[in-house]
Amino acid sequence: MKRTLVVLAHPALSTSRVNRRWREELLRYPEQIDLHELYDEYPDGQIDVRQEQQRLERYDRVILQFPLYWYSYPPLLKKWFDDVFAYGWAYGSKGEKLKGKCFGAALSIGDHAHNYRPDGGVSYTVDEIIAPFKASLRHVGAIELPHFALFGASYQASDEEVAKSASAYVRYVLGEA
Ligand SMILES: Cc1cc2nc3c(=O)[nH]c(=O)nc-3n(C[C@H](O)[C@H](O)[C@H](O)COP(=O)(O)O)c2cc1C
């Protein structure tokens, strides 16, 4: 089986409940899953663009894992897109290094699922919220995988639900779900 790269972007993993538990589960599959932790690798926020590009070139399947912050990515993940998905490499007449690669988003979401509906408190669906991610993939010719999400990640989800989501998450990462 081919290996999957998980790019994890959580600015405060030491206080995390969900992403930390998901991370723990991923580490049980070292043969199939490579974990790359952005905040750990770049504590000063200075991304090594060439290193990131070379890493991405080695995988056909990449999952971006992050907590939803203000209906968006944590800032280092946004910077990662800005820096790494560069002209001449990711797009432009000579940039097609991400073409045909599969990308998915795995998000922990603080609020309840029912709020992420047109008639809910947030009024936007997760697919609508991650539209910039989807449009970016389209721009570079990558293939979008369905997203994976755990709602109620702030307080509502019980430890048991978080543990269950961790197993489901690994199946998602491995392409088995
Ligand atoms: C700065 C910040 C912004 C947040 N914005 C949102 C948000 O827009 N929508 C939401 O449902 N939850 C929001 N949350 C809650 C986080 O999504 C939630 O704490 C996180 O997914 C829990 O995962 P963790 O245990 O791995 O940290 C926010 C939390 C923080 C700290």
Ligand as a Chemical Component Dictionary entry (heavy atoms), coordinates in Angstrom:
data_LIG
# 
_chem_comp.id                   LIG 
_chem_comp.type                 NON-POLYMER 
_chem_comp.pdbx_formal_charge   0 
_chem_comp.three_letter_code    LIG 
# 
loop_
_chem_comp_atom.comp_id 
_chem_comp_atom.atom_id 
_chem_comp_atom.alt_atom_id 
_chem_comp_atom.type_symbol 
_chem_comp_atom.charge 
_chem_comp_atom.model_Cartn_x 
_chem_comp_atom.model_Cartn_y 
_chem_comp_atom.model_Cartn_z 
_chem_comp_atom.pdbx_ordinal 
LIG C1  C1  C 0 -8.817  30.930 17.899 1  
LIG C2  C2  C 0 -9.919  29.923 17.854 2  
LIG C3  C3  C 0 -10.897 30.045 16.888 3  
LIG C4  C4  C 0 -11.938 29.119 16.804 4  
LIG N1  N1  N 0 -12.871 29.245 15.827 5  
LIG C5  C5  C 0 -13.868 28.333 15.725 6  
LIG C6  C6  C 0 -14.823 28.437 14.675 7  
LIG O1  O1  O 0 -14.773 29.322 13.823 8  
LIG N2  N2  N 0 -15.821 27.501 14.632 9  
LIG C7  C7  C 0 -15.899 26.484 15.538 10 
LIG O2  O2  O 0 -16.830 25.666 15.432 11 
LIG N3  N3  N 0 -14.976 26.338 16.510 12 
LIG C8  C8  C 0 -13.971 27.246 16.623 13 
LIG N4  N4  N 0 -13.001 27.097 17.591 14 
LIG C9  C9  C 0 -12.991 25.876 18.404 15 
LIG C10 C10 C 0 -11.966 24.881 17.827 16 
LIG O3  O3  O 0 -12.345 24.457 16.537 17 
LIG C11 C11 C 0 -11.820 23.695 18.764 18 
LIG O4  O4  O 0 -11.333 24.203 19.989 19 
LIG C12 C12 C 0 -10.850 22.662 18.227 20 
LIG O5  O5  O 0 -11.334 22.101 17.036 21 
LIG C13 C13 C 0 -10.667 21.570 19.241 22 
LIG O6  O6  O 0 -9.621  20.705 18.799 23 
LIG P1  P1  P 0 -8.365  20.409 19.729 24 
LIG O7  O7  O 0 -8.898  19.710 20.964 25 
LIG O8  O8  O 0 -7.491  19.523 18.916 26 
LIG O9  O9  O 0 -7.714  21.725 20.043 27 
LIG C14 C14 C 0 -11.981 28.025 17.708 28 
LIG C15 C15 C 0 -10.971 27.906 18.679 29 
LIG C16 C16 C 0 -9.967  28.832 18.760 30 
LIG C17 C17 C 0 -8.906  28.671 19.813 31 
# 
loop_
_chem_comp_bond.comp_id 
_chem_comp_bond.atom_id_1 
_chem_comp_bond.atom_id_2 
_chem_comp_bond.value_order 
_chem_comp_bond.pdbx_ordinal 
LIG C1  C2  SING 1  
LIG C2  C3  SING 2  
LIG C2  C16 DOUB 3  
LIG C3  C4  DOUB 4  
LIG C4  N1  SING 5  
LIG C4  C14 SING 6  
LIG N1  C5  DOUB 7  
LIG C5  C6  SING 8  
LIG C5  C8  SING 9  
LIG C6  O1  DOUB 10 
LIG C6  N2  SING 11 
LIG N2  C7  SING 12 
LIG C7  O2  DOUB 13 
LIG C7  N3  SING 14 
LIG N3  C8  DOUB 15 
LIG C8  N4  SING 16 
LIG N4  C9  SING 17 
LIG N4  C14 SING 18 
LIG C9  C10 SING 19 
LIG C10 O3  SING 20 
LIG C10 C11 SING 21 
LIG C11 O4  SING 22 
LIG C11 C12 SING 23 
LIG C12 O5  SING 24 
LIG C12 C13 SING 25 
LIG C13 O6  SING 26 
LIG O6  P1  SING 27 
LIG P1  O7  DOUB 28 
LIG P1  O8  SING 29 
LIG P1  O9  SING 30 
LIG C14 C15 DOUB 31 
LIG C15 C16 SING 32 
LIG C16 C17 SING 33 
# 
